[in-house]
């Protein structure tokens, strides 16, 4: 199982960008059942906020609902995960607090990888971070990305 960061959802549904097609391939693979993936409630919330800033709120809500369905069951962040995320945050020079809690969620879930365009995830010890480039997504879909 892999964990998707907000960046994957944003790029997959966004306008022209070098990461759009790899992110779409990843989302399509999940929809086709070729890959198991999930995320957190907070990622869906952040996606909705980011999307609604640039696009129609109704469309943002519809897409968020579709991602919720696609990635269900979503990971829930409880107190122990929050505390682990805060420890990760304290030990990282670049990772934001939101992302540190997402990393803790991925570690707690025993995820095979966390996919994100945010390079700061690479700082997290024990977390396999995959950047959603064409090569990395291709390797992930073949089960060889490390």
Backbone torsions as a table, in degrees:
resi	resn	phi	psi	omega
1	UNK	NA	138.1	176.0
2	UNK	-113.7	157.8	178.3
3	UNK	-111.8	133.2	179.5
4	UNK	-102.6	134.9	174.3
5	UNK	-87.5	164.4	178.3
6	UNK	-53.6	-37.5	-177.1
7	UNK	-57.8	-36.5	179.8
8	UNK	-64.5	-44.6	-179.1
9	UNK	-67.0	-40.8	-180.0
10	UNK	-64.6	-48.9	-179.5
11	UNK	-66.4	-37.1	-178.7
12	UNK	-63.6	-29.1	-177.8
13	UNK	-108.7	3.0	-174.5
14	UNK	-90.3	-173.4	178.4
15	UNK	-84.7	-173.8	-173.8
16	UNK	-50.3	127.5	178.3
17	UNK	-164.4	147.5	-179.8
18	UNK	-58.1	-24.9	-179.5
19	UNK	-93.7	-3.5	-176.9
20	UNK	-61.7	-52.1	-176.6
21	UNK	-65.1	-44.7	176.4
22	UNK	-60.4	-38.8	178.6
23	UNK	-67.1	-37.8	176.1
24	UNK	-64.9	-40.8	176.9
25	UNK	-59.2	-41.8	179.9
26	UNK	-64.1	-48.8	179.5
27	UNK	-62.2	-41.4	178.0
28	UNK	-62.5	-38.7	178.8
29	UNK	-64.3	-36.6	176.6
30	UNK	-67.0	-45.2	-179.7
31	UNK	-62.4	-34.4	-179.8
32	UNK	-80.9	-6.2	-179.4
33	UNK	82.3	9.9	179.9
34	UNK	-79.2	-16.2	-176.3
35	UNK	-147.9	137.3	176.0
36	UNK	-93.4	131.3	-179.6
37	UNK	-148.8	155.7	174.4
38	UNK	-150.6	-175.6	175.8
39	UNK	-158.1	-166.8	178.8
40	UNK	-107.1	162.7	174.2
41	UNK	-56.9	-39.2	-177.4
42	UNK	-65.2	-35.1	176.8
43	UNK	-65.0	-44.1	177.9
44	UNK	-60.9	-41.7	178.8
45	UNK	-63.0	-45.2	180.0
46	UNK	-64.5	-41.7	176.7
47	UNK	-57.2	-46.7	-179.6
48	UNK	-58.6	-44.7	179.5
49	UNK	-62.3	-48.9	-178.6
50	UNK	-63.1	-45.9	-178.2
51	UNK	-63.6	-42.7	-177.6
52	UNK	-68.7	-22.6	176.7
53	UNK	-68.6	-28.8	-175.2
54	UNK	-109.2	-20.2	-175.2
55	UNK	-132.8	-175.6	-179.9
56	UNK	-65.6	136.5	-179.2
57	UNK	-62.5	-38.9	178.7
58	UNK	-63.2	-42.9	178.1
59	UNK	-64.9	-41.4	178.2
60	UNK	-60.3	-42.6	179.9
61	UNK	-66.4	-40.8	178.6
62	UNK	-62.5	-47.2	179.5
63	UNK	-63.9	-40.3	178.1
64	UNK	-61.2	-40.7	177.2
65	UNK	-64.5	-39.6	177.7
66	UNK	-64.3	-42.3	177.3
67	UNK	-66.6	-36.0	177.1
68	UNK	-60.9	-45.7	178.4
69	UNK	-63.7	-45.7	-176.9
70	UNK	-63.0	-40.2	-171.7
71	UNK	-100.5	4.6	179.2
72	UNK	-67.3	146.8	-1.6
73	UNK	-77.1	139.9	179.3
74	UNK	-80.4	151.6	175.6
75	UNK	-74.3	139.2	177.9
76	UNK	-108.0	135.2	-178.7
77	UNK	-95.9	114.5	175.9
78	UNK	-103.9	-174.2	-175.8
79	UNK	-60.2	-42.8	-177.6
80	UNK	-65.6	-37.7	177.4
81	UNK	-69.3	-40.6	176.6
82	UNK	-58.8	-45.1	-179.8
83	UNK	-62.9	-41.6	176.9
84	UNK	-64.3	-40.2	177.2
85	UNK	-61.8	-39.2	177.9
86	UNK	-65.6	-36.6	175.6
87	UNK	-64.5	-43.1	177.5
88	UNK	-61.7	-44.3	179.8
89	UNK	-59.7	-44.3	-178.9
90	UNK	-63.3	-29.3	-178.0
91	UNK	-94.6	5.0	-177.1
92	UNK	-116.2	137.6	178.8
93	UNK	-83.2	-25.5	-172.2
94	UNK	-119.0	-19.9	-174.3
95	UNK	-75.3	130.7	177.1
96	UNK	-74.9	161.2	-177.0
97	UNK	-60.9	-44.5	178.3
98	UNK	-56.2	-46.6	-177.4
99	UNK	-70.1	-32.6	176.9
100	UNK	-63.8	-38.6	177.4
101	UNK	-70.1	-36.8	175.1
102	UNK	-63.2	-42.3	177.1
103	UNK	-61.2	-42.6	177.5
104	UNK	-62.3	-37.8	177.5
105	UNK	-63.1	-43.0	179.6
106	UNK	-64.7	-43.6	178.6
107	UNK	-63.5	-44.1	-179.5
108	UNK	-62.9	-36.1	-178.8
109	UNK	-78.9	-9.6	-176.6
110	UNK	69.1	33.1	-177.0
111	UNK	-62.0	146.2	175.2
112	UNK	-70.6	-29.8	-179.0
113	UNK	-165.9	157.6	169.1
114	UNK	-116.6	123.4	-177.8
115	UNK	-100.6	122.8	-178.1
116	UNK	-159.9	146.8	173.8
117	UNK	-77.7	-10.2	-178.4
118	UNK	-81.4	109.3	-176.7
119	UNK	-65.1	-18.5	-178.2
120	UNK	-63.6	-22.4	178.2
121	UNK	-61.9	-23.6	179.7
122	UNK	-63.6	-17.6	178.8
123	UNK	-74.4	-16.9	-172.6
124	UNK	-81.3	115.3	-179.4
125	UNK	-65.9	130.9	178.1
126	UNK	88.3	-4.0	-179.3
127	UNK	-105.3	125.5	174.5
128	UNK	-84.8	113.2	-179.3
129	UNK	-102.0	129.2	177.4
130	UNK	-118.9	122.3	175.6
131	UNK	-82.1	133.5	-174.1
132	UNK	-79.5	59.3	172.0
133	UNK	-89.1	167.4	179.8
134	UNK	-57.1	-45.9	-179.4
135	UNK	-65.3	-45.2	-178.1
136	UNK	-66.2	-40.7	179.0
137	UNK	-67.9	-40.4	176.2
138	UNK	-59.2	-44.0	178.0
139	UNK	-64.8	-40.7	179.5
140	UNK	-62.9	-41.8	-179.2
141	UNK	-69.1	-27.9	175.3
142	UNK	-85.7	-6.5	178.7
143	UNK	79.0	22.9	-176.6
144	UNK	-116.3	-4.5	-177.8
145	UNK	-66.1	136.3	178.5
146	UNK	-132.2	NA	NA
